[in-house]
Structure formats: C-alpha cells, structure tokens
C-alpha cells in the first residue's frame, strides 16, 4: 500500500456538534487522503440537506436541489452524511423532497483509498449521542423458541449462540394464590457507567423487566484503518471493560397462557470522528428474553455482577487474519443465584441474551458498515417449585464473540428492506456482507449453583 499522510483522529463529544449533526450525522469533507470509487455521489450540504428520516430508519428525505442530488439514481451510492449513506435501492420525488431507500454497501464500495487512526482516545459514555432505536415493536413468538430447564436441569444448550431448545406449546398450569410483584433486582441504568439496555414488557398476563450492562472504567478507544485497492487492514478495540451486570424481575398473573420469546433493540450510542471520512464509533445492542413458567401467578427474579477486566474488539488483515479481544472468564462480584427470589407452584426458568455490537464506520441503527465486534452474553436460570422441601436452583452463563469487516443489518431491518424490494421484484439483500467469523466461545459455559446445593447429576465450574 502506498504511504498516505493521515493525522490522528479525535473523537467528538455531543456538545461539539450542531443540532443537525447530532440528528443526522456529519458530512464528508474533501481531503487528498480520501479517494472515492466511481459509484459514490457526494450530496453537498451534509445534515442541513436532510429533511427527514422515517420512524423505521429506512427512508431518507433530502433537498432535491442540494448540489449533487440531481446525479443520484438507483444503483448509485448516495453519501450525504456518515449516517445517510448507502446504495440507492429506490427513490421518489414529492412535495416533501427526494426520498431515498438506502441499502448496505461495503467500505471498499465507497473508498478506493483511505487511512485513519485513533490513538487511545478516552470515551465519556455520559456525553455520547444516544439515537433511539427504529420504531419497531417488541417482537414476540408465543409458544416458540422456548427453553425447558426442568427435565434435567442442564442449561448448557440454552446458552449456545443462535437459539434455545424448544418445548411443546402447552398451556401453563394453574398456580397458587399469591401476590406477584416486580422490581426487586432491576433499577435505572446509569449511562456514564457504560452501554446497557433494559427491556420492559407488560402484556399477555406477564410483566417483565430485564437488563444487562457492560460497566467500564476509564475506557479508551483504539482504531486504525487502511484501505487500498479492496484490501483492508483494521484494528478496533474498546479498552478497559470492567464488569457485567445482569438482572431481571418477572411475574405472571392468572391470565398468563403461554411462554414467550421477546426481542427488543436498545438505543444506539454514537461517538463521531473529527475526520474527512465521517466515521463514528457506534455501540448497538439488542436484548432477547425467553420465559419458561410452568404455572400461573408466579414470580421470579435474580441479579448478579461479574468482573471482566478485558478489552473488547478485533483486528484484521488479509495475511494474518482475525484476532478477537474479549474476556477469558468471569470473576464473581455479586453472585446471581444468591440473589434469586420468587414464588411458584411449579418450576420457573428464564433465558436472557444480550448482544453488544461495537463498530467504527458509517451508518447507525438501520445498518452499519465497517469493522465490527459482537459479544453475546447468554444467561439461563431456573428454580424449582418454592413449595417443595428442597429448593433447587441453577443457572449457566456463556459468552461468545464474532467479528466482521463488512456491513451488518439488524434482522428486522433486513426483513423490512426485503419486503420493500419484493414489491418491485428486486433482488433481496443479505444481512451480512464481506468477511466475518463464526461465533466463538470466549470461555466454557459456567454452571452456577447456590452453596453446593444442586439438582443435577453433573455440574461444571461453579461461579
């Protein structure tokens, strides 16, 4: 790769941006160190040229008279800001302006030549831009993707990435009369402590509050990117992840009929770069909860904290391949099962999955392109009937990582975009592009048992 002169890049705080930049992203700046491909159409004006964004984050409306807008066509790559960028899949003109349906692209589709670096810049999570998730309802599947932690108390399979073990779709049995309360383990997340997400559900006779948070101490971000003739070299690492906090409170009433699998997206946290290429660090999260109540009028809750003391990130080059940075294990600070509470006529269980994505590139909630690191934490917990003589409780924790240097799209966004494309008989898009790794366990799933009391034949390391 020929040498490129590129000064170190600064990370920007929210108070250093204009209101339009906070809302829509920053504009690309001309610079001799940045060379675009022939498909890229720069629309001048940046965020001031944007008139609106649809609630589902799929459609961008821009000023049709902005310089460069007249050269846009289906198939071209529109580049207005670091968020409003992508291949034009469809476009319409109306009184509101020029509306674009933008699809994913690779960094090498945009840049022919680029080099930039961030030298261990400190990150203040209390001063980031928080972008709400697209308006998509909490997704639920009654009677599907449930977990059965009761037959052998073995939750190891429940914390494997990519799915949980199904059980038959049956109506839960009546419970014992009791009050069902929620709110003993979860609490407000403090944003400055690090990225986290809370899911709250109150429907179908179930009330649930569940949350996970990565706590950071004096975090810094290290980043290096070189692109030349479709070849990519990258380092992207968030340093000083300190701890993981997990908690949930759940209760079901006598109206509860089926167990559910719920999924929701958390807000995207954005840290813009001060550079000609309007990159940003984007922290995106989603949360999944699978309930496994066997009786109505039950309550179930737990919370725990585990130290990580690790860096989170990835490095990649075509010759050396991948290197994934993540925790090698967990150290107990606040044991999960020691804080378990609940009342139930029959066994109760819960599987929580939190996926954290850290990227450095373009885009935000709709899709993200650039080097990305994913870490998925899966937590399975179960307790036996609380009216028995012996109280059986058990849990398992697993942590997995994956990385890519291409684009990724949240699954619900992929489905919505492909629905629009199907109306025009257009080729559907894929959820992932470029090079990616499979999910890899950072350590063996940890079996958690309270004080030696267990109701399984075999147990793994206790935590």
Helices and strands as residue ranges (DSSP letters): E 10-11, G 14-16, H 19-24, E 35-36, E 40-42, G 46-49, E 50-53, E 59-62, G 69-71, E 77-79, E 85-94, E 97-103, H 107-110, E 111-122, G 125-127, E 129-131, E 139-140, G 156-159, G 191-193, E 196-203, E 206-228, E 231-252, E 261-265, E 268-274, E 280-293, E 298-317, E 321-325, E 331-334, G 337-339, E 341-343, E 348-363, E 367-383, E 393-404, E 407-409, H 411-423, E 440-441, E 446-449
